Amino acid sequence: MIIKVVYERLYNLGNYENEKLGAEAVVDDGNALDAFAEAYSAVKDQHARLQAQREEAEKRRREEYQVELERQRAEREARRAAAGGTQASAEDPPF
């Protein structure tokens, strides 16, 4: 008689990263199929939540990067204005 079901899954996240998730479910009334479906659903939901968190963190990193680029651009412009010219300096990126 089966008393519990364990479901585990390894997700490939790219860049040689993996995420292993698992869940256990107790079998009630001998219905292992329902217990498996419960464990499967828990892992699927957990993966979706973690994926959303990763996407949100990546979005914040990109926004912070854009803010930093803008700050650096403003500093270059301020240095140019203080120097009295609009010539590109050696510190400026070529774009």
BAZALO-525116 format. One line per 3 residues: number of its first residue (from 1); their letters; for each residue x, y, z of N, C-alpha, C. Coordinates in Angstrom, 3 decimals, m for minus. Example, Ala and Ser with C-alpha at 12.3 -4.5 7.8 and 13.67 -1.06 7.14 Angstrom:
<recs>
1> AS> 13.190 m5.690 7.800 12.300 m4.500 7.800 13.200 m3.300 7.800 ~ 12.850 m2.250 7.080 13.670 m1.060 7.140 12.900 0.030 7.870
</recs>
This chain:
<recs>
1> MII> 0.841 m1.185 0.000 0.000 0.000 0.000 0.888 1.250 0.000 ~ 0.582 2.190 m0.893 1.329 3.449 m0.999 0.784 4.417 0.042 ~ 1.706 4.997 0.849 1.265 5.941 1.878 1.644 7.388 1.556
4> KVV> 2.659 7.576 0.679 3.011 8.938 0.264 3.602 8.897 m1.140 ~ 3.488 10.028 m1.828 4.017 10.189 m3.175 4.991 11.352 m3.149 ~ 6.139 11.162 m3.801 7.147 12.216 m3.913 7.314 12.552 m5.392
7> YER> 7.249 13.838 m5.702 7.465 14.293 m7.073 8.589 15.310 m7.049 ~ 9.607 15.115 m7.897 10.718 16.048 m8.020 10.943 16.340 m9.490 ~ 11.393 17.577 m9.734 11.693 17.963 m11.109 12.900 18.883 m11.111
10> LYN> 13.748 18.701 m12.114 14.920 19.539 m12.301 14.654 20.444 m13.500 ~ 14.638 21.752 m13.264 14.404 22.724 m14.325 15.739 23.301 m14.779 ~ 15.944 23.395 m16.081 17.130 24.016 m16.643 16.840 25.505 m16.794
13> LGN> 17.644 26.339 m16.136 17.426 27.782 m16.181 18.312 28.468 m17.211 ~ 19.178 27.717 m17.861 20.128 28.315 m18.794 21.380 28.735 m18.057 ~ 22.398 29.116 m18.802 23.675 29.545 m18.216 24.218 28.527 m17.214
16> YEN> 24.026 27.258 m17.511 24.521 26.161 m16.671 23.919 26.184 m15.260 ~ 22.742 26.732 m15.120 22.051 26.770 m13.832 20.842 25.850 m13.878 ~ 20.567 25.213 m12.744 19.406 24.338 m12.607 18.671 24.683 m11.325
19> EKL> 17.428 24.261 m11.278 16.606 24.441 m10.085 15.879 23.122 m9.849 ~ 16.147 22.506 m8.698 15.491 21.240 m8.372 14.411 21.519 m7.337 ~ 13.189 21.150 m7.685 12.051 21.345 m6.797 11.381 20.005 m6.550
22> GAE> 10.789 19.872 m5.388 10.095 18.633 m5.078 8.982 18.865 m4.074 ~ 8.076 17.903 m4.029 6.955 17.963 m3.087 6.543 16.547 m2.726 ~ 6.055 16.405 m1.501 5.506 15.141 m1.029 4.028 15.322 m0.750
25> AVV> 3.272 14.284 m1.010 1.844 14.312 m0.712 1.458 12.984 m0.075 ~ 0.646 13.051 0.941 0.167 11.857 1.638 m1.011 11.272 0.866 ~ m1.004 9.967 0.719 m2.076 9.280 0.009 m3.235 9.054 0.976
28> DDG> m4.391 9.610 0.635 m5.604 9.421 1.435 m6.512 8.418 0.733 ~ m7.084 7.534 1.475 m8.048 6.553 0.954 m7.494 5.727 m0.208 ~ m6.173 5.526 m0.225 m5.561 4.696 m1.255 m5.533 5.318 m2.637
31> NAL> m5.804 6.614 m2.752 m5.845 7.273 m4.049 m4.506 7.951 m4.340 ~ m3.554 7.178 m4.839 m2.213 7.691 m5.131 m2.228 8.678 m6.286 ~ m3.142 8.533 m7.207 m3.218 9.432 m8.356 m3.529 10.864 m7.924
34> DAF> m4.443 11.025 m6.998 m4.757 12.363 m6.484 m3.567 12.954 m5.734 ~ m2.880 12.112 m4.967 m1.706 12.578 m4.234 m0.615 13.021 m5.206 ~ m0.413 12.253 m6.275 0.569 12.632 m7.282 0.193 13.955 m7.935
37> AEA> m1.059 14.111 m8.288 m1.521 15.357 m8.917 m1.296 16.549 m7.990 ~ m1.497 16.344 m6.703 m1.272 17.411 m5.712 0.212 17.795 m5.658 ~ 1.093 16.800 m5.608 2.533 17.066 m5.560 3.000 17.728 m6.852
40> YSA> 2.532 17.218 m7.977 2.890 17.787 m9.279 2.470 19.252 m9.357 ~ 1.249 19.533 m8.944 0.727 20.895 m8.980 1.529 21.820 m8.067 ~ 1.921 21.314 m6.892 2.708 22.124 m5.959 4.048 22.506 m6.568
43> VKD> 4.707 21.560 m7.223 6.006 21.836 m7.845 5.827 22.823 m9.000 ~ 4.825 22.619 m9.816 4.567 23.509 m10.947 4.293 24.939 m10.470 ~ 3.480 25.089 m9.427 3.166 26.410 m8.878 4.400 27.063 m8.261
46> QHA> 5.198 26.269 m7.558 6.416 26.793 m6.933 7.374 27.290 m8.018 ~ 7.525 26.532 m9.081 8.406 26.944 m10.178 7.911 28.253 m10.808 ~ 6.621 28.378 m11.009 6.054 29.592 m11.603 6.326 30.805 m10.713
49> RLQ> 6.170 30.644 m9.398 6.450 31.754 m8.475 7.926 32.143 m8.513 ~ 8.808 31.149 m8.491 10.240 31.443 m8.527 10.646 32.073 m9.856 ~ 10.060 31.618 m10.939 10.354 32.201 m12.251 9.916 33.659 m12.299
52> AQR> 8.764 33.965 m11.747 8.284 35.352 m11.705 9.222 36.221 m10.865 ~ 9.721 35.683 m9.757 10.665 36.423 m8.928 11.969 36.686 m9.682 ~ 12.456 35.683 m10.410 13.685 35.873 m11.193 13.487 36.934 m12.277
55> EEA> 12.348 36.898 m12.951 12.069 37.884 m13.991 11.972 39.288 m13.413 ~ 11.348 39.422 m12.256 11.240 40.736 m11.609 12.622 41.246 m11.194 ~ 13.459 40.368 m10.663 14.813 40.765 m10.267 15.625 41.194 m11.484
58> EKR> 15.487 40.481 m12.589 16.193 40.847 m13.818 15.704 42.194 m14.342 ~ 14.414 42.433 m14.256 13.856 43.723 m14.682 14.443 44.860 m13.834 ~ 14.515 44.652 m12.510 15.109 45.678 m11.632 16.572 45.916 m11.969
61> RRE> 17.330 44.824 m12.228 18.748 44.981 m12.592 18.894 45.801 m13.867 ~ 18.051 45.530 m14.845 18.130 46.282 m16.099 17.778 47.752 m15.891 ~ 16.765 48.009 m15.079 16.392 49.393 m14.801 17.515 50.117 m14.065
64> EYQ> 18.130 49.460 m13.084 19.242 50.067 m12.354 20.424 50.336 m13.277 ~ 20.663 49.426 m14.210 21.738 49.606 m15.175 21.469 50.829 m16.044 ~ 20.225 50.983 m16.506 19.874 52.139 m17.330 20.030 53.446 m16.548
67> VEL> 19.652 53.429 m15.281 19.818 54.625 m14.444 21.300 54.957 m14.308 ~ 22.128 53.953 m14.111 23.576 54.175 m13.987 24.160 54.720 m15.288 ~ 23.733 54.189 m16.416 24.209 54.716 m17.697 23.816 56.179 m17.867
70> ERQ> 22.603 56.514 m17.493 22.140 57.901 m17.597 22.934 58.810 m16.659 ~ 23.226 58.319 m15.456 24.027 59.107 m14.509 25.412 59.375 m15.078 ~ 26.024 58.361 m15.664 27.352 58.528 m16.252 27.321 59.505 m17.428
73> RAE> 26.262 59.407 m18.244 26.129 60.333 m19.366 26.005 61.773 m18.876 ~ 25.201 61.961 m17.827 25.022 63.315 m17.270 26.344 63.846 m16.717 ~ 27.122 62.989 m16.085 28.431 63.416 m15.577 29.353 63.833 m16.720
76> REA> 29.351 63.079 m17.809 30.190 63.436 m18.958 29.768 64.786 m19.532 ~ 28.460 64.952 m19.651 27.951 66.227 m20.172 28.339 67.388 m19.259 ~ 28.270 67.157 m17.959 28.637 68.217 m17.007 30.124 68.542 m17.125
79> RRA> 30.955 67.518 m17.297 32.402 67.769 m17.459 32.665 68.545 m18.741 ~ 31.959 68.185 m19.816 32.127 68.906 m21.082 31.716 70.366 m20.935 ~ 30.584 70.577 m20.274 30.101 71.950 m20.084 31.073 72.747 m19.230
82> AAG> 31.633 72.111 m18.200 32.580 72.802 m17.322 33.872 73.113 m18.070 ~ 34.236 72.263 m19.028 35.448 72.487 m19.814 35.198 73.500 m20.920 ~ 33.941 73.827 m21.151 33.603 74.841 m22.140 33.550 74.339 m23.565
85> GTQ> 33.433 73.065 m23.732 33.396 72.550 m25.103 32.496 71.345 m25.221 ~ 32.380 70.877 m26.449 31.557 69.697 m26.703 32.388 68.579 m27.316 ~ 33.703 68.704 m27.246 34.578 67.664 m27.783 34.466 66.408 m26.927
88> ASA> 34.486 65.266 m27.566 34.461 63.993 m26.856 35.801 63.799 m26.151 ~ 35.754 63.283 m24.957 36.982 63.019 m24.219 37.355 61.547 m24.345 ~ 38.546 61.206 m23.895 39.023 59.826 m23.963 38.197 58.919 m23.082
91> EDP> 37.499 59.466 m22.069 36.689 58.666 m21.156 35.354 58.280 m21.763 ~ 34.940 58.979 m22.810 33.624 58.730 m23.390 33.638 57.442 m24.203 ~ 32.573 56.680 m24.068 32.451 55.494 m24.919 32.208 55.938 m26.355
94> PF> 32.535 55.118 m27.335 32.437 55.537 m28.732 31.010 55.496 m29.299 ~ 29.984 55.523 m28.469 28.613 55.509 m28.995 27.862 56.722 m28.563
</recs>
